[in-house]
Amino acid sequence: MASLEQASKCPKCNEEGNKWTEKPSGRPGNKVLFFRCQNTTCEWGSQGEEDMGWIVEVDPKGNVLERDSRDKQFPSIPDAVAEKVRSQAERVGQQMAQPIKSLDDTPEIGH
């Protein structure tokens, strides 16, 4: 188990990160800490506030929780919902791909 000191270091350059916010975790009593790299020569640190950084989850005692590739930070989408969203996106894409016959037919340019 990593210490908070170790987990707060940038995964790219190993420099100390800056905790910019924290939120409750999906696990009762736990918190998720958000860090950003402060090293401007690092790939992550050069992005400034646009970079989301990395997260560290801690339990109520302050212990850092180990995560593995199977841990998800979002709920699974049911297959039926995913298929519906996919088909809607395809329909919109097909509509958007239609050639424009006249600029007057476009709401952005037409009068």
FENHUCOR-V813267 format. One record per backbone hydrogen bond with DSSP energy under -1.0 kcal/mol. CO is the residue of the C=O (numbers start at 1). NH is the residue of the N-H. If there is no record, write none. Layout:
CO;NH / CO;NH
This chain:
3;7 / 4;8 / 6;9 / 8;17 / 10;14 / 15;10 / 18;36 / 21;34 / 23;32 / 27;30 / 30;25 / 31;58 / 32;23 / 33;56 / 34;20 / 34;21 / 35;54 / 36;18 / 39;42 / 42;46 / 44;47 / 45;48 / 47;50 / 48;51 / 54;35 / 56;33 / 57;65 / 58;31 / 59;62 / 63;59 / 68;71 / 78;82 / 79;83 / 80;84 / 81;85 / 82;86 / 83;87 / 84;88 / 85;89 / 86;90 / 87;91 / 88;92 / 89;93 / 90;94 / 91;95 / 92;96 / 93;97 / 95;98 / 102;105 / 103;106 / 106;110
